[in-house]
Amino acid sequence: MDLLSETLLSLKIKNMLIGTYHLSAPWGFSSQGFDYGFSFNVIENSCWITPEGEDPIELHAGDSFIFPRGGPMSLSSDHQVEIHPVADVWNSDEERFIGFEQHPPGAYYETHWGGSGEKTRLLSLVFEIEEQSRSSLFNALPHFLVLRKHECQEFHLIRSALYAIAQEKTNMQPGEYAIRNHISEALLVSQLRAHVAQTHYSSGLLAAIKDPYLQPLLIALHKTPQKKWSVELMAKEAGLSRTAFAKRFNNILDNTPMNYLHQHRMELAATKLKETQANVETIAQDLGYANSQHFRKHFLRTYQQSPSAYRNSSS
């Protein structure tokens, strides 16, 4: 399995809410103080997005943007209009987002807001991803992503998902929440995949998974983390000399091969501790550590708590 598929499959979305925004110019709101991940998909007309510290970006019907980990931005009919807190938008209708704890996953809401001018329609996804499922690859994604309709080879998949969500919102049959939730997850995964596929990265993990030498090595490391890896074995897997491999790895990932392996093993250990009942000795053995004491030492250094304390903190 390729690393991108592995990462996308490992993401565990705790909650997903879907909303349609019917906006009439002039309008503008910000996500200040909103800590969840979110995306907006322009269904009709156009709008402006201004990520904090960035220039305004105009979006048209078919374009999308995603803030995978949330973050401050403003969205508006024009980049010079007054910006309101997003809570003002939600409070303008009875049917509004009032927190994940108040809605089941897959819940749908509609909001009407703004003036009396030109109308814009947006589809919004608000999602919460379980912390322990956020891999290094997910964390390597930029602060925000913009997908253009004319640049996205997977737009037909995204369009189909958007259409399915729009159709399902009027379906009051049993299972409607589950269907909307799964379709929305598929939409989000398609958008993340499309971004990685169409974007060139010169460094970082998103560059490494496309590198002809590092890609096969990373797949092998992720497939067999318990193997007694050495820099020499990694270089052989990459098809490079030891010197050329170490240099290439450091230049692209700004990390040493053995430290990367250690970090990956620790991520796997954290997931196993939270999601399984396997004892520490078994986890240490599964991840290639000589003994549980060695594993405990590395885990404590990485997470500032023992494996048992880490496991108990999630229960």
C-alpha positions in Angstrom: 0.0 0.0 0.0 1.3 3.5 -0.8 1.9 5.9 2.0 -0.8 8.4 1.1 -3.4 5.6 1.1 -2.1 4.4 4.4 -2.3 7.9 5.9 -5.8 8.6 4.6 -7.1 5.2 5.8 -5.6 5.8 9.2 -7.3 9.1 9.7 -10.2 8.7 12.1 -12.8 11.3 11.9 -14.7 11.6 15.2 -17.3 13.9 13.9 -18.4 15.4 10.6 -21.1 18.0 10.1 -22.3 19.3 6.7 -23.8 22.7 6.1 -25.1 24.8 3.2 -24.5 28.6 3.3 -26.9 30.7 1.4 -25.2 34.1 1.4 -26.3 37.4 -0.1 -23.8 40.3 -0.7 -22.5 42.1 1.1 -21.3 39.4 3.6 -18.2 38.4 5.4 -17.2 36.3 8.3 -14.1 34.9 10.0 -13.2 31.6 11.6 -11.3 33.2 14.5 -11.5 31.0 17.6 -12.8 28.0 15.6 -10.6 25.1 16.4 -12.0 22.3 14.2 -10.9 21.4 10.7 -13.1 22.7 8.0 -13.6 23.1 4.2 -15.8 25.2 2.0 -16.8 24.2 -1.5 -18.2 27.0 -3.8 -21.4 25.7 -5.4 -22.7 28.9 -6.9 -21.1 32.2 -7.8 -17.8 33.3 -6.2 -16.2 34.6 -3.0 -12.9 35.7 -1.5 -10.9 33.8 1.1 -8.2 35.5 3.2 -6.1 33.2 5.3 -4.5 35.1 8.2 -1.3 36.8 7.0 -2.0 36.0 3.4 -3.4 38.0 0.4 -7.1 37.5 -0.6 -7.8 34.6 -3.0 -10.8 34.7 -5.3 -12.7 31.4 -5.6 -15.2 30.5 -8.2 -17.9 27.8 -8.6 -16.2 24.4 -8.4 -13.3 25.6 -6.3 -12.7 24.4 -2.8 -10.4 25.2 0.1 -9.5 23.2 3.2 -8.0 24.0 6.6 -7.1 20.5 7.7 -6.3 21.5 11.3 -8.5 24.6 11.4 -7.1 28.1 11.7 -8.0 31.8 11.3 -9.3 33.1 8.0 -12.0 35.3 6.6 -14.5 34.5 3.8 -16.4 37.3 2.1 -18.3 38.5 -1.0 -15.6 41.1 -1.4 -12.3 41.5 0.3 -13.2 44.9 1.5 -16.5 44.2 3.3 -17.0 44.2 7.1 -16.0 40.9 8.7 -18.2 39.3 11.4 -17.5 36.4 13.8 -18.8 33.1 12.3 -21.1 32.8 15.4 -23.1 35.7 14.0 -23.8 33.7 10.9 -24.8 30.6 12.8 -27.0 32.6 15.2 -29.0 34.1 12.2 -31.0 30.9 11.8 -32.7 28.5 14.2 -31.0 25.5 12.4 -27.3 26.2 13.1 -24.0 24.6 14.2 -23.8 24.7 18.0 -21.0 22.2 18.6 -20.3 18.6 17.8 -21.7 17.4 21.1 -25.1 18.7 20.1 -25.3 17.0 16.7 -24.9 13.4 15.6 -22.1 12.7 13.0 -23.5 13.5 9.5 -25.9 16.1 10.7 -26.9 18.7 8.1 -27.8 22.4 8.7 -28.6 25.3 6.4 -27.8 29.0 7.0 -29.1 32.1 5.3 -27.2 35.4 5.9 -26.0 38.6 4.4 -27.6 41.6 2.6 -29.8 41.7 -0.5 -27.3 41.5 -3.2 -25.8 38.8 -5.4 -26.2 35.3 -4.0 -23.4 32.8 -3.3 -23.9 29.2 -2.2 -21.3 27.2 -0.3 -21.1 23.7 1.0 -19.2 23.4 4.3 -17.7 20.4 6.0 -16.7 20.7 9.7 -14.7 17.8 11.0 -12.8 16.7 14.1 -10.0 14.2 13.6 -8.8 12.0 16.5 -5.4 13.3 17.6 -3.7 9.9 17.7 -4.7 9.2 14.1 -2.9 12.4 12.8 0.2 10.9 11.2 3.4 12.7 10.2 2.1 12.9 6.7 -1.2 14.5 7.7 0.7 17.0 9.9 3.0 17.8 6.9 0.0 19.2 5.0 0.1 23.0 4.7 -2.0 25.3 6.8 -4.6 25.6 4.1 -5.2 24.0 0.7 -6.9 25.5 -2.4 -8.3 23.2 -5.1 -9.2 24.8 -8.4 -11.8 23.1 -10.6 -9.7 23.5 -13.8 -6.6 22.1 -12.1 -8.1 19.1 -10.3 -8.0 15.8 -12.2 -10.3 14.3 -9.6 -13.0 17.0 -9.9 -15.5 14.5 -11.3 -15.2 12.5 -8.0 -15.5 15.6 -5.9 -18.5 16.9 -8.0 -20.2 13.5 -7.6 -19.8 13.6 -3.8 -21.1 17.2 -3.6 -24.2 16.1 -5.7 -24.8 13.1 -3.5 -24.6 15.2 -0.3 -27.0 17.8 -1.8 -29.5 15.0 -2.7 -29.2 13.2 0.6 -30.0 16.3 2.6 -33.7 16.0 1.6 -33.7 12.2 2.4 -35.5 11.6 5.7 -35.2 7.8 5.4 -33.4 5.7 8.1 -29.7 5.8 7.7 -29.5 9.3 6.3 -26.9 10.5 8.9 -24.6 7.5 8.2 -24.8 8.0 4.4 -24.1 11.8 4.6 -21.2 11.1 7.0 -19.6 8.5 4.8 -20.0 10.6 1.6 -18.5 13.6 3.3 -15.5 11.6 4.5 -15.1 10.4 0.9 -15.2 14.0 -0.3 -12.6 15.1 2.2 -10.3 12.2 1.4 -10.7 12.9 -2.4 -9.8 16.5 -1.9 -6.7 15.7 0.2 -5.6 13.2 -2.3 -6.1 15.6 -5.2 -4.0 18.2 -3.5 -1.1 15.9 -2.9 -1.3 14.6 -6.5 -1.3 18.0 -8.2 1.2 19.9 -5.9 4.9 19.9 -6.2 6.9 19.8 -3.0 10.7 20.2 -3.0 11.2 19.1 0.6 9.4 17.4 3.5 7.4 14.2 3.7 5.1 15.2 0.9 8.1 15.4 -1.4 9.6 12.2 -0.1 6.6 10.1 -0.9 7.0 11.1 -4.6 10.8 10.8 -4.7 11.8 7.8 -6.9 14.5 6.7 -4.4 12.9 7.5 -1.0 9.3 6.3 -1.9 10.2 2.6 -2.0 12.2 2.8 1.2 9.4 4.6 3.1 6.9 2.0 1.9 9.3 -0.7 3.2 9.8 1.1 6.5 6.1 1.5 7.1 5.4 -2.1 6.1 8.0 -3.7 8.3 8.9 -1.3 11.1 10.0 -4.3 13.2 12.8 -5.2 10.9 16.4 -4.6 12.2 17.0 -1.6 9.9 20.3 0.0 9.5 21.4 2.9 7.3 23.1 0.4 5.0 19.9 -1.6 4.6 17.9 1.5 4.0 20.3 2.7 1.3 20.1 -0.7 -0.4 16.3 -0.5 -0.4 16.5 3.0 -1.9 19.0 1.8 -4.6 21.7 4.3 -3.5 25.1 4.3 -1.9 25.1 4.9 1.8 26.6 8.4 1.4 24.2 9.4 -1.4 21.3 8.0 0.4 22.0 9.7 3.8 22.5 13.0 2.0 19.4 12.7 -0.1 17.3 11.7 2.9 18.5 14.6 5.0 18.1 17.1 2.2 14.5 16.2 1.5 13.3 15.3 5.0 15.6 17.4 7.2 16.0 14.3 9.3 18.3 11.3 9.7 17.0 7.9 8.5 17.3 6.2 11.9 15.6 9.1 13.7 12.7 9.0 11.1 12.3 5.3 11.8 12.3 5.9 15.6 9.6 8.6 15.2 7.5 6.3 13.0 7.8 3.5 15.6 6.7 5.9 18.3 3.6 6.9 16.3 2.7 3.3 15.8 3.3 2.6 19.5 1.0 5.4 20.6 -1.8 4.2 18.3 -1.4 0.6 19.6 -1.6 1.8 23.2 -4.8 3.7 22.6 -6.6 1.4 20.3 -5.6 -2.1 21.4 -5.2 -4.1 24.6 -1.8 -5.4 23.7 0.7 -5.3 26.6 3.9 -3.2 26.4 6.1 -6.2 25.9 4.1 -7.3 22.8 4.1 -3.8 21.4 7.9 -3.4 21.9 8.5 -6.7 20.1 6.1 -5.9 17.2 8.0 -2.6 16.6 11.5 -4.2 16.7 12.8 -3.2 20.1 15.2 -5.5 21.8 13.3 -5.5 25.1 10.5 -3.6 26.8 12.9 -1.6 28.9 14.5 -0.1 25.8 11.0 0.6 24.3 9.8 2.3 27.6 12.9 4.5 27.6 12.3 5.7 24.1 8.6 6.2 24.6 9.1 8.3 27.8 11.6 10.5 26.0 9.2 11.0 23.1 5.9 11.6 25.0 7.1 12.6 28.4 5.1 9.9 30.0 5.3 6.1 30.4 3.4 3.8 28.0 0.9 2.8 30.7 0.3 6.5 31.7 -0.2 7.4 28.0 -2.8 4.5 27.6 -4.6 5.5 30.8 -4.9 9.1 29.6 -7.1 8.1 26.7 -9.5 5.9 28.6 
